[in-house]
Amino acid sequence: MSSNGRGADVPESGPSKVPVDVTGSADVSVVICAYTLDRWDLLAQAIDSVLGQTHPPKELFLSIDHNADLFKRCLERWGESGAGRGVPIQVVENRYDGHLGSARTTAAELATGRYIAFLDDDATAEPDWLEQMLAPFEDRSVIAVGGRPLPAYSKPRPSWFPSEYDWVFGCAYRGLPETTAPIQHVIGAAMAVRREDLVAIGYFHSDNHDDMDMCHRLVHHSPSSVIVFQPSAVVNHFVHENRLTWAYFWRRCFFVNRGKVGAFRQMGGARNLDAERRFARQALTDGLARGGREALAGDIGGLYRSFALCAGLVMAGIGYLVGTFEWKLDRFGIVLPGRGRH
């Protein structure tokens, strides 16, 4: 199930100011992680969108996740000049054994900006993305900010797919705040954090749930701080056609929640299941009620979406139970086959 939820209230503040230098660059380092040549065109678009910001970053890192061919090609394209439209670009290789979380850590350890913003390699940022992402940080209680990834479909969205599950392909979903407001977890496709706070928690501790893990650890480390969702910080997140299938849907619901068990165990006292419980309650009440109303109004898709909504919750629950069982076996040194990355 989803990785977000509302947190404590955040105090109101006046108009925010983006910290910029005399050149107009924001005091932020942007990190884009990439792992496959299959997304080359999307990666190039993501980089161009960062370079075209109203307040460009002070530096941009491309962190390549264990792919020598991709690393070489990125060096040839962006690393030789070391700059793009006045923004220094550094191409680095993941120095650790993990994947996304450790690739982000690799770049974050080199970053010098006051803030670090992360963008997926298959997402393109709107021109004012960074400007909007940094605005809430004027309030010192804000420790991290999540942007609003909107789906950019490669084919028409199926009528059975409930909007509550847009998190399945890394996008903002129904149930998130409509205005700037506190949440518990950001969406990793577009997020920002104060660098000093990320350093304080030891960067990223998880690969498959690095965004969720980061948020839990940040708040545990600084209980008076809040994480904010900024819906005006928009990126367009590419949705490949294989993510709009029933097979991908149920597998994602199952495996995400199966993996959450281990991630929560690693967090120790920082773990919190409030967001997951809240998502389930909202889905079963608001989501089903809306699907019923839509069906009565003549939209048969409302019934399909209601079924998918319930099926997703069931698969999430089964995944969590399986993950719990596997965790208990791990305590006795028994590891089941097939526990790969999904």
GIMO-V548628 format. One record per pair of residues at least 12 apart in sequence whose C-alpha atoms are under 6 Angstrom apart, sorted by the first residue. I is the first residue (numbers start at 1). J is the second residue. D is the distance in Angstrom with one decimal. If there is no record, write none. Layout:
i=I j=J d=D
i=I j=J d=D
This chain:
i=1 j=316 d=5.7
i=3 j=185 d=5.8
i=4 j=184 d=5.5
i=4 j=185 d=4.4
i=4 j=275 d=5.5
i=5 j=183 d=4.9
i=5 j=184 d=5.0
i=5 j=275 d=4.4
i=6 j=182 d=5.5
i=6 j=183 d=3.8
i=6 j=184 d=5.6
i=7 j=182 d=5.1
i=7 j=183 d=4.6
i=7 j=184 d=5.2
i=16 j=135 d=5.0
i=16 j=138 d=5.9
i=18 j=135 d=5.8
i=24 j=55 d=6.0
i=25 j=55 d=5.2
i=25 j=56 d=5.0
i=25 j=57 d=5.5
i=25 j=58 d=5.7
i=26 j=55 d=5.5
i=26 j=56 d=6.0
i=26 j=57 d=5.0
i=27 j=58 d=5.9
i=27 j=113 d=5.2
i=27 j=114 d=5.6
i=28 j=57 d=5.2
i=28 j=58 d=5.9
i=28 j=113 d=4.4
i=28 j=114 d=5.7
i=28 j=115 d=4.6
i=28 j=116 d=5.5
i=29 j=57 d=5.8
i=29 j=58 d=6.0
i=29 j=59 d=5.1
i=29 j=60 d=5.9
i=29 j=111 d=6.0
i=29 j=113 d=4.9
i=29 j=116 d=4.8
i=30 j=60 d=4.8
i=30 j=116 d=5.8
i=30 j=117 d=4.7
i=30 j=118 d=5.7
i=31 j=60 d=6.0
i=31 j=61 d=4.8
i=31 j=118 d=4.9
i=32 j=62 d=5.1
i=32 j=119 d=5.3
i=32 j=120 d=5.8
i=32 j=121 d=5.9
i=33 j=62 d=5.8
i=33 j=63 d=4.6
i=33 j=64 d=5.9
i=34 j=64 d=5.1
i=34 j=121 d=5.8
i=35 j=64 d=5.8
i=35 j=65 d=4.8
i=37 j=70 d=5.8
i=42 j=122 d=5.1
i=43 j=121 d=4.8
i=43 j=122 d=6.0
i=46 j=123 d=5.7
i=46 j=124 d=4.5
i=49 j=124 d=5.6
i=49 j=125 d=5.3
i=53 j=127 d=4.5
i=53 j=128 d=5.8
i=54 j=127 d=5.7
i=54 j=128 d=5.5
i=59 j=87 d=5.6
i=59 j=88 d=4.9
i=60 j=89 d=4.8
i=61 j=89 d=5.8
i=61 j=90 d=4.9
i=61 j=91 d=5.9
i=62 j=91 d=4.7
i=63 j=92 d=5.0
i=63 j=93 d=5.6
i=63 j=103 d=5.8
i=64 j=93 d=4.8
i=64 j=94 d=5.8
i=65 j=94 d=5.2
i=65 j=103 d=5.9
i=79 j=91 d=5.9
i=94 j=106 d=5.8
i=99 j=207 d=5.8
i=100 j=207 d=5.3
i=101 j=204 d=5.5
i=101 j=206 d=5.6
i=101 j=207 d=4.2
i=101 j=210 d=5.3
i=105 j=203 d=5.8
i=105 j=204 d=5.9
i=114 j=195 d=5.7
i=115 j=193 d=5.7
i=115 j=194 d=4.5
i=115 j=195 d=5.0
i=116 j=192 d=5.5
i=116 j=193 d=5.5
i=116 j=195 d=5.8
i=117 j=191 d=5.6
i=117 j=192 d=4.0
i=118 j=190 d=5.6
i=118 j=191 d=5.3
i=119 j=189 d=5.3
i=119 j=190 d=4.9
i=120 j=189 d=4.8
i=122 j=238 d=5.6
i=123 j=236 d=5.3
i=123 j=237 d=4.2
i=123 j=238 d=5.9
i=124 j=235 d=5.4
i=124 j=236 d=5.2
i=125 j=235 d=4.1
i=126 j=234 d=5.8
i=126 j=235 d=5.6
i=129 j=233 d=4.7
i=129 j=234 d=5.8
i=132 j=233 d=5.0
i=133 j=233 d=5.5
i=141 j=225 d=4.7
i=141 j=226 d=5.9
i=142 j=225 d=5.7
i=142 j=226 d=5.0
i=142 j=227 d=5.8
i=143 j=225 d=5.8
i=143 j=226 d=5.8
i=143 j=227 d=5.8
i=144 j=192 d=5.7
i=144 j=193 d=4.3
i=144 j=227 d=4.9
i=145 j=191 d=5.7
i=145 j=192 d=5.2
i=145 j=227 d=5.8
i=145 j=228 d=4.8
i=145 j=229 d=5.8
i=146 j=186 d=4.7
i=146 j=191 d=4.4
i=146 j=229 d=4.8
i=146 j=230 d=5.9
i=147 j=190 d=5.1
i=147 j=191 d=5.7
i=147 j=230 d=5.2
i=147 j=231 d=6.0
i=147 j=233 d=4.8
i=148 j=172 d=5.6
i=148 j=231 d=5.0
i=148 j=233 d=5.7
i=148 j=234 d=4.8
i=149 j=171 d=4.8
i=149 j=172 d=5.5
i=149 j=234 d=5.7
i=149 j=235 d=4.7
i=149 j=236 d=5.6
i=149 j=237 d=5.7
i=150 j=171 d=5.5
i=150 j=236 d=4.9
i=150 j=237 d=5.7
i=151 j=236 d=5.9
i=151 j=237 d=5.0
i=152 j=236 d=5.8
i=152 j=237 d=5.5
i=152 j=238 d=4.6
i=152 j=239 d=5.7
i=153 j=239 d=4.9
i=154 j=240 d=5.5
i=154 j=241 d=5.6
i=155 j=241 d=6.0
i=159 j=301 d=5.6
i=160 j=301 d=5.7
i=160 j=304 d=4.8
i=160 j=305 d=4.6
i=161 j=305 d=5.7
i=162 j=305 d=5.0
i=180 j=229 d=5.6
i=180 j=230 d=4.8
i=181 j=228 d=5.5
i=181 j=229 d=5.5
i=182 j=227 d=5.5
i=182 j=228 d=4.3
i=182 j=229 d=6.0
i=183 j=227 d=5.7
i=183 j=228 d=5.6
i=185 j=212 d=5.5
i=185 j=215 d=5.7
i=188 j=211 d=5.2
i=216 j=270 d=5.5
i=217 j=270 d=5.6
i=220 j=270 d=5.2
i=253 j=312 d=5.8
i=253 j=315 d=5.8
i=253 j=316 d=5.0
i=254 j=315 d=5.0
i=254 j=316 d=4.8
i=254 j=319 d=4.4
i=257 j=316 d=5.5
i=257 j=319 d=5.3
i=257 j=320 d=5.1
i=258 j=319 d=4.2
i=258 j=320 d=4.6
i=258 j=323 d=4.4
i=261 j=323 d=5.6
i=288 j=306 d=5.4
i=291 j=303 d=6.0
i=291 j=306 d=5.4
